[in-house]
Amino acid sequence: MVDAPRMQGIDVPVLRHGARADRRRKWSSAAEVVGRYRGYPWAVRWHSVLLGALAVLCNCGPSLAWDGSSNALLSPHPQRLQPRVLVGLDRLIASRFALLRSKRVAVVTNHTALSADGRNIVDVLHEAKEVNLVAIFTPEHGFRGQAEGAVEDMRDPRTGLPVYSLYGRRRKPTAAQLEGVDTLVFDIQDIGCRFYTYISTLGLCMEAAEQFGKEIVVLDRPNPINGVAVEGPVLDEGLESFVGFHTIPIRHGMTVGEIANLYRLERYPQVRLHVVRMQGWQRGMYYNATERFWVNPSPNMRSLRQALLYPGIGLLETTNLSVGRGTDTPFERFGAPWLDAHRLLRQLDGENLAGVVFVPVKFTPTSSKYAGSECEGLEVIVTDRSTFEPVRTGLAIARALRLTHREQWDMDRYGRLLADRKLLGLLRRGASLDAMMEHCREECEEFRMRRRRALLY
């Protein structure tokens, strides 16, 4: 059951787009052509008008224009359609930056923060006369989303503004960095998984905003793997970390704006938070339904397919397995030099996992774990994402590894991203997959009740 939205975001102008609006523009343009031909010889006028009307009816373009100097009709380039979903940045632009006027603004962002017309938020805010942009903060992987490991501070060559890293010597904006800032704006595309660190950066920015008396504006973006499904164990209190910032499930089914609402409700009640909601997004949407261009949110997150697999396959990354980093398909395969693919496959076949099949593969990573060494493993192929459960699949793989490669697979660090003591104990003892999922189901039901007040859609 989909949770009913309770918390309201910021209302900004609704942008009209789509076929109906285009038809209105076409007929309006045709009327303008007729009006502009008054006063020309009758035969030329009606001949031209008929040609113009024919062009409109045949959908040759959204508008026709008269050049004012001859009887020729000009055909401009067709106007580009907008995507089905408009994000918080698009609606902020439409409001002419109402929330940011007369304020000194710092933006927390990276390369994923694009408007519907493809402009990065830094360029948008820097060029807007209504906005005084004074600083940039960046998360893991840096401003351009290509860095691995710690990221250093820099200066943006395009704007000349300081770019402060939140994935290096510090993880949270400092008092000195926020000295001349009134409002923090957060705009980063997340992928809907608890241990993907962008929502940890969001939480620490909200902590800084509350601590130093700053306002924070979150520009909402879609959860690419939908906002309905909730999966996996809820993080245990006391196990919080940068890869597990808050007590939420692995697959939380929330947007960044809704996560911010939850943080305010449960962690930062005094923070001044504004969420600019999306237009057109529905909870059941996967990213492809938004019609927005896919931008790799990190170097090894290269497709929606990989984002969907990540909550399950990513759990294995802290152990002595390769999850495909250093190959063309990270998170779509896993393996190791010591792994017996056929033995593991036969164990997994007994779990009857829905919406997924496994194919034995051999691969040699060019970087990361086991670089230069041939690995044997399995490719994970989603055949029906409506029934596929990534966390269930990931736990099934962990259980199969425990049963078939008990001596070779080092599961001691598996608990780092799992962050659930009871579930890790069930796995160690060889409990059934159904028993592990029942534990997860109970925790997720409680979480669904908690999150209801934070939902926006």
RONU-567073 format. One line per 3 residues: their letters; for each residue x negated, y, z of C-alpha. Coordinates in pm, 1 decimal, decimal comma, padded with zeros to 6 digits, always signed. Each point is the difference from the previous one (the first is absolute). Example, Ala and Ser with C-alpha at 12.3 -4.5 7.8 and 13.67 -1.06 7.14 Angstrom:
BEGIN
as> -01230,0:-00450,0:+00780,0  -00137,0:+00344,0:-00066,0 .
! end
This chain:
BEGIN
mvd> +00000,0:+00000,0:+00000,0  -00129,2:+00344,4:-00089,5  -00033,0:+00233,8:+00295,5 .
apr> +00219,5:+00308,9:-00012,6  -00201,7:+00321,3:-00017,4  +00026,3:+00216,7:+00309,3 .
mqg> -00274,3:+00263,3:-00009,7  +00024,5:+00286,6:-00245,9  -00288,2:+00144,6:-00195,5 .
idv> -00042,9:+00347,7:-00142,0  +00251,2:+00106,6:-00267,8  -00148,0:+00171,9:-00302,9 .
pvl> +00156,2:+00063,0:-00342,8  +00124,4:-00305,2:-00188,2  -00157,8:-00017,7:-00344,6 .
rhg> +00224,8:-00098,2:-00289,2  -00142,7:-00245,7:-00242,9  +00091,1:-00297,9:-00215,9 .
ara> +00217,1:-00055,4:-00305,8  +00295,6:+00213,4:+00108,0  -00217,1:+00305,6:+00064,0 .
drr> -00178,1:-00056,8:-00332,6  +00333,6:-00006,8:-00184,3  +00095,5:+00330,6:+00162,5 .
rkw> -00328,5:+00150,3:-00117,5  +00054,2:-00132,2:-00355,8  +00350,2:+00145,6:-00038,5 .
ssa> -00111,7:+00327,4:+00157,1  -00287,2:+00017,6:-00249,1  +00234,8:-00071,3:-00291,8 .
aev> +00226,7:+00285,5:+00111,2  -00298,2:+00232,5:+00017,1  -00094,2:-00090,4:-00357,6 .
vgr> +00349,9:+00090,8:-00122,6  -00008,8:+00330,4:+00184,5  -00339,0:+00097,9:-00134,4 .
yrg> +00104,3:-00048,4:-00362,5  +00273,8:+00265,9:+00005,6  -00069,0:+00266,0:-00256,5 .
ypw> -00179,6:-00224,6:-00251,2  +00148,7:-00080,9:-00342,0  +00291,9:-00242,9:+00034,8 .
avr> -00143,5:-00287,1:-00206,1  -00342,0:+00012,1:+00165,9  +00153,3:+00037,4:+00344,2 .
whs> +00234,3:-00299,2:-00013,6  -00248,7:-00218,8:-00183,7  -00251,9:+00062,1:+00278,0 .
vll> +00256,4:-00044,2:+00274,6  +00111,2:-00335,6:-00141,1  -00361,5:-00115,0:-00016,8 .
gal> -00051,8:+00111,5:+00358,6  +00313,4:-00177,6:+00121,8  -00104,8:-00316,2:-00182,1 .
avl> -00340,9:+00011,6:+00168,6  +00163,2:+00037,1:+00341,6  +00245,0:-00286,6:-00056,1 .
cnc> -00279,0:-00225,4:-00126,3  -00197,3:+00069,6:+00318,2  -00290,9:+00145,2:-00195,3 .
gps> -00096,9:+00216,7:+00295,5  +00136,4:+00169,8:+00309,7  +00012,8:+00347,0:-00156,3 .
law> -00036,5:+00194,0:-00322,9  -00141,8:+00351,2:-00018,6  +00024,2:+00289,0:-00243,3 .
dgs> -00333,8:+00172,1:-00064,5  +00157,2:+00342,5:-00067,5  -00176,5:+00055,1:-00331,9 .
sna> +00142,4:-00243,7:-00256,4  +00284,9:-00239,5:-00059,7  -00213,6:-00299,5:+00110,2 .
lls> +00090,7:-00206,6:+00301,4  -00289,6:-00086,0:+00231,3  -00017,4:-00346,5:+00165,6 .
php> -00195,5:+00021,0:+00327,3  -00146,4:-00307,4:+00167,4  +00272,0:-00203,0:+00175,8 .
qrl> +00037,9:+00089,6:+00364,6  -00137,2:-00274,8:+00228,0  +00247,1:-00179,2:+00222,2 .
qpr> -00053,8:-00003,2:+00374,0  -00041,1:-00329,7:+00187,8  +00303,9:-00146,8:+00170,7 .
vlv> -00141,0:+00078,6:+00345,4  -00126,5:+00343,5:+00100,0  -00234,7:-00001,5:+00298,8 .
gld> -00040,9:+00249,6:+00281,2  -00259,9:+00197,0:-00195,4  +00239,3:+00046,6:-00293,6 .
rli> +00267,7:+00131,1:+00231,5  -00243,8:+00229,0:+00181,3  -00091,4:+00150,9:-00336,2 .
asr> +00369,7:+00039,8:-00086,8  +00054,8:+00188,8:+00327,0  -00281,6:+00238,7:-00097,7 .
fal> -00192,3:-00121,3:+00305,8  +00255,0:+00133,1:+00248,9  -00150,1:-00194,2:+00291,2 .
lrs> -00350,6:+00135,1:-00061,9  +00048,8:+00369,8:-00067,8  -00207,4:+00237,9:+00210,9 .
krv> -00188,0:-00292,1:+00155,2  -00360,9:-00115,7:-00014,1  +00014,3:-00352,7:-00132,8 .
avv> -00230,1:-00302,7:+00016,3  +00092,2:-00304,7:-00207,0  -00071,8:-00364,6:+00087,4 .
tnh> -00007,8:-00176,3:-00333,5  -00180,2:-00188,4:-00274,0  +00030,4:-00075,0:-00371,5 .
tal> +00342,6:-00167,4:+00037,6  +00184,3:+00322,0:+00087,5  +00128,7:+00082,8:-00347,8 .
sad> +00306,3:+00199,0:-00099,1  +00245,5:-00118,7:-00265,3  -00198,4:+00191,7:-00263,4 .
grn> -00329,0:-00160,5:+00107,4  -00161,9:+00279,4:+00204,7  -00186,3:-00075,1:+00321,3 .
ivd> +00134,4:+00168,8:+00312,1  -00327,4:+00187,9:+00057,8  +00027,9:+00168,2:-00339,2 .
vlh> +00370,9:+00065,3:+00054,3  -00049,9:+00167,9:+00338,8  -00315,3:+00186,2:-00103,0 .
eak> +00173,0:+00152,4:-00303,5  +00324,4:+00086,1:+00180,8  +00010,8:+00367,7:+00092,8 .
evn> +00233,1:-00083,8:+00290,5  -00258,3:-00227,7:+00167,7  -00325,0:+00080,3:+00179,3 .
lva> -00192,7:-00328,9:-00024,5  -00306,7:+00010,3:+00225,5  -00125,9:-00358,6:+00041,3 .
ift> +00027,3:-00359,0:-00122,9  -00016,0:-00321,3:+00205,4  -00045,2:-00341,7:-00159,1 .
peh> +00063,7:-00357,8:+00124,0  -00184,9:-00326,2:-00059,7  -00142,4:-00023,9:-00355,4 .
gfr> -00037,7:+00377,4:-00022,7  +00162,1:+00273,8:-00204,9  -00033,3:-00187,7:-00328,6 .
gqa> +00088,9:-00341,1:+00145,6  -00317,2:-00173,4:-00120,9  -00226,2:-00008,8:+00307,2 .
ega> -00068,5:-00313,0:+00202,1  -00120,2:+00033,6:+00358,2  -00050,6:+00326,2:+00189,3 .
ved> +00085,0:+00320,4:-00187,8  -00194,6:+00324,7:+00046,9  +00129,1:+00355,7:+00010,3 .
mrd> -00033,7:+00198,4:-00321,6  +00120,4:+00312,4:-00177,3  +00257,9:-00023,6:-00276,4 .
prt> -00170,6:+00134,1:-00314,7  +00330,5:+00105,0:-00156,8  +00135,6:+00211,6:+00287,7 .
glp> -00312,6:+00060,3:+00208,6  +00187,4:-00120,6:+00309,6  -00157,6:-00218,3:+00272,2 .
vys> +00094,3:-00368,1:-00019,8  -00013,4:-00166,7:+00342,6  -00022,9:-00378,3:+00015,1 .
lyg> +00226,6:-00188,6:+00241,2  -00183,6:-00324,8:-00067,9  -00354,2:+00061,8:+00115,4 .
rrr> -00130,9:+00161,1:+00316,6  +00356,3:+00087,8:+00097,4  +00347,1:-00142,3:-00060,1 .
kpt> +00201,2:+00299,9:+00122,9  -00015,4:+00374,6:-00081,2  -00192,2:+00193,2:+00264,5 .
aaq> +00098,0:+00320,3:+00176,7  -00267,3:+00191,6:-00191,9  +00125,0:-00127,8:-00335,6 .
leg> +00355,8:+00104,0:+00085,3  -00098,7:+00337,8:+00144,8  +00127,7:+00197,4:-00298,5 .
vdt> +00288,2:-00231,6:-00091,0  +00370,8:+00043,2:+00071,8  +00138,3:-00302,0:-00186,3 .
lvf> -00134,0:-00342,1:-00094,3  +00154,2:-00151,6:-00314,9  -00027,6:-00378,9:-00038,9 .
diq> +00047,6:-00149,4:-00346,5  -00147,2:-00345,8:-00071,5  +00149,5:-00303,7:-00174,8 .
dig> +00016,1:-00297,8:+00237,6  +00065,3:-00365,6:-00092,2  +00230,9:-00113,4:+00280,5 .
crf> -00241,6:-00211,4:+00206,7  -00096,4:+00061,0:+00364,2  -00374,5:-00050,3:-00041,6 .
yty> -00034,0:+00228,1:-00302,9  -00159,2:+00294,2:+00176,9  +00176,4:+00301,6:-00150,7 .
ist> +00279,5:-00020,3:+00258,5  -00265,3:-00014,3:+00272,4  -00140,8:+00327,1:-00133,8 .
lgl> +00354,6:+00138,7:+00005,2  +00035,8:-00092,3:+00367,3  -00330,3:+00159,4:+00097,1 .
cme> +00089,9:+00318,2:-00190,5  +00328,0:+00016,5:+00190,0  -00193,9:-00050,2:+00323,6 .
aae> -00226,1:+00292,6:-00090,2  +00297,4:+00215,1:-00099,1  +00166,9:-00060,0:+00335,4 .
qfg> -00325,1:+00046,6:+00193,6  -00095,7:+00328,6:-00168,0  +00347,6:+00145,2:-00048,7 .
kei> +00019,0:-00029,6:-00377,4  +00297,2:-00071,5:-00222,7  -00015,0:-00305,6:-00228,5 .
vvl> +00193,5:-00043,7:-00325,0  +00018,1:-00350,3:-00149,3  +00087,5:-00022,1:-00369,2 .
drp> +00171,5:-00333,7:-00041,8  -00085,6:-00264,3:-00262,0  +00145,4:-00345,0:-00079,6 .
npi> -00082,2:-00319,1:+00180,3  -00115,9:-00186,9:-00313,4  +00102,2:-00345,6:+00128,6 .
ngv> +00351,7:+00122,2:+00095,2  +00157,7:+00130,4:+00316,8  +00223,6:-00295,7:+00080,6 .
ave> -00232,3:-00292,5:+00075,0  -00158,1:-00013,0:+00346,1  -00249,3:-00281,9:+00059,9 .
gpv> -00261,5:-00132,3:+00232,2  -00090,7:+00039,6:+00362,6  +00032,5:+00332,1:+00180,2 .
lde> -00336,6:+00120,8:+00128,6  -00049,3:-00073,3:+00370,9  -00041,2:+00291,6:+00237,7 .
gle> -00364,0:+00028,3:+00095,7  -00124,4:-00120,1:-00339,3  +00031,5:+00336,6:-00174,0 .
sfv> -00286,7:+00099,2:-00229,5  -00064,7:+00196,7:-00317,1  +00127,7:-00301,6:-00198,1 .
gfh> +00299,1:-00035,3:+00232,6  +00101,5:+00343,3:+00122,0  +00345,7:-00068,5:+00142,8 .
tip> +00226,1:-00285,1:+00110,7  +00161,2:-00070,3:-00337,5  +00017,8:-00315,6:-00215,4 .
irh> -00252,0:-00071,9:-00274,5  +00260,5:+00077,9:-00267,3  +00199,8:+00280,3:+00157,7 .
gmt> +00235,8:+00101,7:-00281,8  -00034,3:+00373,6:+00065,5  -00117,5:+00302,1:-00195,4 .
vge> -00280,1:+00224,5:+00124,0  +00256,0:+00259,4:+00105,3  +00193,7:-00257,6:+00199,3 .
ian> -00319,8:-00123,8:+00164,6  -00065,5:+00361,8:+00101,8  +00348,3:+00018,6:+00151,2 .
lyr> -00067,8:-00319,6:+00194,2  -00331,5:+00133,7:+00128,6  +00174,4:+00315,3:+00122,1 .
ler> +00272,7:-00199,3:+00173,7  -00237,0:-00247,2:+00167,4  -00337,2:+00175,6:+00032,5 .
ypq> -00000,1:+00374,7:-00064,2  +00330,5:+00148,5:+00119,5  -00137,4:+00356,0:+00013,0 .
vrl> -00138,1:+00015,9:-00352,9  +00167,6:+00243,9:-00241,8  +00073,5:-00233,9:-00290,4 .
hvv> +00176,8:+00068,5:-00329,2  +00054,9:-00275,9:-00255,8  +00084,8:+00100,0:-00356,4 .
rmq> +00210,7:-00285,1:-00130,6  -00003,8:-00156,7:-00344,1  +00281,0:+00027,2:-00250,8 .
gwq> +00128,9:-00310,9:-00173,5  -00181,0:-00264,8:+00205,9  +00202,5:-00295,6:+00129,2 .
rgm> -00113,6:-00252,0:+00259,5  +00007,3:-00300,0:-00229,7  -00229,1:+00157,3:-00260,3 .
yyn> -00339,9:-00138,1:-00087,1  -00243,2:+00254,5:-00138,0  +00070,2:-00081,6:-00365,1 .
ate> +00362,7:+00111,9:+00046,2  -00113,6:+00351,9:+00095,6  -00136,1:+00059,2:-00353,4 .
rfw> -00305,9:+00170,4:+00147,2  -00349,4:-00075,6:-00129,2  -00195,3:-00251,7:+00204,7 .
vnp> -00320,0:+00149,0:+00144,5  -00235,4:-00242,2:+00176,4  +00022,9:+00113,3:+00366,1 .
spn> -00340,7:-00157,9:+00070,5  -00270,4:-00161,0:-00214,9  +00127,7:-00355,0:+00048,8 .
mrs> +00373,8:+00071,4:-00005,3  +00050,7:+00001,3:-00374,2  +00360,4:-00098,9:-00056,3 .
lrq> +00341,6:-00036,1:+00157,7  -00056,5:-00376,0:-00015,1  -00303,7:+00032,7:+00226,1 .
all> +00185,1:+00232,9:+00237,9  +00271,4:-00263,6:+00041,8  -00255,0:-00275,1:+00069,6 .
ypg> -00213,3:+00210,5:+00235,2  +00200,3:-00046,5:+00326,3  -00065,6:-00375,3:-00020,6 .
igl> -00330,3:-00040,9:-00182,1  -00155,0:+00303,2:+00169,8  +00032,2:-00178,5:+00336,4 .
let> -00269,6:-00245,1:-00114,6  -00256,1:+00269,7:-00074,4  -00152,0:+00016,2:+00347,5 .
tnl> -00086,0:-00372,2:-00010,2  -00268,5:-00179,5:-00203,2  +00208,7:+00002,5:-00318,9 .
svg> -00026,9:+00213,4:-00311,0  +00332,5:+00162,4:-00091,3  -00113,9:+00086,6:-00349,7 .
rgt> -00188,4:+00322,2:+00063,9  -00266,4:+00026,2:-00266,0  +00230,6:-00158,8:-00260,3 .
dtp> +00259,9:+00144,1:-00237,8  +00286,1:-00121,4:+00219,0  -00056,3:+00076,6:+00368,9 .
fer> +00265,1:-00142,3:+00234,8  +00135,4:-00222,2:-00277,6  -00245,6:-00276,4:+00087,2 .
fga> -00201,0:-00123,8:+00293,3  -00275,1:-00255,4:+00048,8  -00347,7:-00086,4:+00124,3 .
pwl> -00295,2:-00217,4:-00104,3  +00101,4:-00257,0:+00264,0  +00372,1:-00019,5:-00087,8 .
dah> +00166,9:-00308,3:-00155,7  +00272,0:+00156,9:-00215,6  +00191,0:-00321,4:-00077,4 .
rll> +00010,7:-00106,9:+00362,6  +00135,8:+00339,4:+00102,9  +00248,4:+00006,4:-00289,1 .
rql> +00156,9:-00332,3:+00099,6  +00045,3:+00123,3:+00356,5  +00168,9:+00318,7:-00123,1 .
dge> +00229,1:-00192,2:-00234,9  +00161,3:-00155,3:+00306,7  +00111,7:+00341,8:+00130,0 .
nla> +00242,7:+00059,7:-00291,2  -00076,2:+00372,4:-00012,7  +00252,5:+00200,5:-00201,0 .
gvv> -00091,5:+00225,6:-00291,8  -00368,2:-00094,3:-00020,9  -00228,6:-00261,3:-00154,6 .
fvp> -00371,2:-00070,8:+00042,7  -00255,5:-00086,2:-00267,8  -00349,6:-00139,1:+00078,8 .
vkf> -00271,3:+00238,2:-00122,6  -00372,8:+00056,5:+00015,9  -00137,0:+00354,0:+00010,0 .
tpt> -00324,4:+00182,2:+00076,9  +00037,5:+00340,0:+00171,9  -00239,9:+00269,7:-00122,7 .
ssk> +00017,7:+00185,3:+00331,8  +00130,4:-00031,8:+00354,8  +00021,9:-00339,5:+00169,0 .
yag> -00180,9:-00286,7:-00179,5  -00131,4:+00233,3:-00269,8  -00177,9:-00205,4:-00265,0 .
sec> +00121,0:-00333,8:+00140,6  +00259,5:-00216,9:-00168,8  +00312,9:-00039,0:+00207,7 .
egl> +00270,4:-00261,8:-00028,5  +00345,4:+00106,7:+00097,4  +00356,2:+00072,4:-00103,4 .
evi> +00162,1:+00265,6:-00214,5  +00329,4:+00123,8:+00143,6  +00271,5:+00061,9:-00259,3 .
vtd> +00329,9:+00161,2:+00099,0  +00277,2:-00152,3:-00210,6  +00300,2:+00166,3:+00166,2 .
rst> -00057,9:+00301,7:+00218,1  +00363,0:+00000,1:+00115,9  -00069,4:-00319,3:+00197,9 .
fep> -00375,0:+00035,6:+00056,0  -00109,2:+00070,2:+00358,7  -00362,9:+00116,4:+00009,3 .
vrt> -00055,0:-00035,0:+00375,9  +00158,0:-00346,7:+00012,0  -00226,3:-00095,8:-00290,1 .
gla> -00306,6:+00139,6:+00175,6  +00080,5:-00189,7:+00320,0  +00058,7:-00319,4:-00199,7 .
iar> -00346,1:+00038,7:-00155,8  -00157,0:+00056,0:+00343,2  +00176,4:-00305,6:+00138,3 .
alr> -00109,8:-00211,5:-00298,0  -00359,5:+00115,3:+00045,5  +00015,7:-00088,4:+00368,6 .
lth> +00124,9:-00350,3:-00082,4  -00224,8:-00077,6:-00297,7  -00320,3:+00195,2:+00073,8 .
req> -00005,9:+00018,0:+00377,5  -00380,0:-00015,9:+00020,8  -00075,8:+00231,8:-00291,7 .
wdm> +00259,1:+00277,1:+00041,6  -00092,8:+00248,6:+00273,4  +00332,9:+00126,5:+00127,1 .
dry> -00135,9:+00186,5:+00302,4  +00036,8:+00336,3:-00175,4  +00337,1:-00080,7:-00157,2 .
grl> +00167,3:+00156,9:+00300,7  -00146,0:+00344,8:-00071,3  +00261,9:+00089,3:-00262,5 .
lad> +00264,1:-00242,1:+00127,4  -00008,3:+00176,9:+00341,1  +00246,2:-00238,1:+00164,5 .
rkl> -00134,0:-00223,3:+00277,4  +00288,4:-00247,8:+00008,2  +00001,0:-00051,5:-00376,1 .
lgl> -00376,1:-00053,5:-00005,1  +00043,1:-00261,6:+00272,4  +00268,9:-00179,9:-00201,3 .
lrr> -00234,0:-00007,9:-00298,8  -00288,1:-00139,1:+00205,3  +00219,7:-00278,0:+00136,1 .
gas> +00119,9:-00102,1:-00346,3  +00362,3:+00106,1:+00049,0  +00236,2:-00030,9:-00295,6 .
lda> +00045,7:+00290,1:-00239,2  +00366,7:+00019,3:+00099,6  -00097,7:+00038,9:+00366,8 .
mme> -00238,1:+00283,4:-00084,4  +00259,5:+00174,2:-00216,9  +00265,5:-00031,1:+00270,6 .
hcr> -00229,6:+00192,3:+00233,3  -00044,4:+00267,0:-00267,8  +00375,0:+00014,6:-00069,1 .
eec> +00081,6:+00073,5:+00364,5  -00256,2:+00281,4:+00013,8  +00120,3:+00148,2:-00329,2 .
eef> +00362,0:+00008,2:+00117,2  -00103,9:+00207,9:+00300,2  -00204,2:+00227,2:-00225,1 .
rmr> +00293,4:+00054,8:-00236,1  +00196,0:+00140,9:+00291,5  -00289,9:+00228,6:+00094,9 .
rrr> -00052,2:+00135,7:-00348,1  +00363,3:+00088,3:-00074,4  -00025,8:+00348,1:+00150,2 .
all> -00301,7:+00078,0:-00219,5  +00149,0:-00093,2:-00337,3  +00071,6:+00268,4:-00258,9 .
y> +00161,4:-00198,9:-00281,5 .
! end
